[in-house]
């Protein structure tokens, strides 16, 4: 999901997406540890999506403080 699309989401939706991605990231790490990871590129994609969501959440928090 692109940052512009994320900026239109509510804080609750962003938090829900973040929790899902963190769960997925954990599962991918477990798969990598056991040698069952089929798509290593998904780890990078999930990490970037998490960063994107955290950035948008920080922007929203900063705009609420102003």
N, C-alpha and C positions, 0 to 999 in steps of 0.2 A: 504494500500500500504506500502511496506517495505521501510526502509531508503535507501537501496541500489538502489532500483528502482527510488526513488525520486532524488537521487544524479545525475542520468542520465538525469533528466528533466531540461529544461531551466528555467531561472528566471521567465519569463512570465507565463509559464505553472504552476510553483509553486504558483505564486501569484493568478492565476485564481482558482486553487484548494483551496487555502486558503480562498478566498472570498466565494466560494461555501460552504465550511465547516462552516465558521462563520455564514452564512445565515441559514444553517441547525441547527446549535447550537442555534441560536436565536429562530427558530421555535420550537425546542424541549423544550426550556425554557417556551415558551408561552403555549405549550401543557401541560407541567407539572403544570403550574399555573392554568389552567382551568380544570385540572383533566382528560385530554383526552390522556395522554401519554400512548401508548400501549407497547413500548419497552424501559424501563428505562435503560437497558444496553447500548443502542445506545448513550446515553449522554456521558458515559465514553469513548466509542470508538471514538466518534467525538473529544472529548477533547484531546485524545492521538494522533489522526491523526493531529490535529492542532499543537500540540507540536512538532511532528515529522517534519512537514513541516517547522516550524519556526527554528528548529535546523539546518536543511539542508540549509536553506536560510542564516543563520548566518555563517555556515561553508563556504559557497560560498563567502560571503562578506569578511570574514577573509582571504581567499586564494587570493582574488583579491587585497587586500591591501598589501600583501607580495610581 
